[in-house]
């Protein structure tokens, strides 16, 4: 169709049914896998965060490759939501440090600058977990603001379709690249596994469903009439809830804020 050889695609809309259990298709990382990820040279010292990310060295470069996995683990943000963040998305709301997640881009923005969310429920704000604050995320955002940057991770480049998450996904998930270079089994896990870890952590914290949906941007399958009333949960309320998120056995003490 793109090359004008046919006028319609006869296979459009057709697909084989997938009767596999969704829980079997997407797994959270185990504690051992999380520890391996955040003990990789990228987090403990590498040559650089580009081609030298897997080679031990003196540098811990705090850019997209460093922060995006941590953001997903502690906020449940999808990969695309992390990669597209703008500096102004990190702000205060009612005295609480939050990250705004939406699809509002600048007028006339090109494909790389367009923001996307998966569903309407994905438009939300998420308080910045204290562990991200401890590691220095808010200071990083302020540093990027001081540089006059518009995007939080300006070094991330889009693929041919304009998605910033495309190249990152290939780098992180490829068995020959980041995950594949770690001493761990990578079958059944991918970047999206962080979001499954986050959902399990919310369950373990016994956080109510309405607040879980607000913190993760999950769609409401069914709501009563009462759901349309009010303005939603306050930032301080969600901050108290997200502070309950823990990952038992995961030690990130080596990730310290810069002085």
Secondary structure, DSSP 8 states (H G I E B T S, - for coil): -TTSS-SS-TTTT------S-HHHHS----HHHHHHHHTSHHHH-BS-SSTTTTSB-SB---SHHHHHHHHHHHH---HHHHHT-BGGGEEEETTEEEEEE-----TT--GGG----SSGGG-EEEE--HHHHHHTHHHHHHHHHHTT-SBTTTT----TTS-HHHHHHHHHH-TTSTGGGSSS--TT--TTHHHHHHHHHHHHTT--HHHHHHHHT---S---GGGGSS----HHHHHHHHTT---TT---TT-----
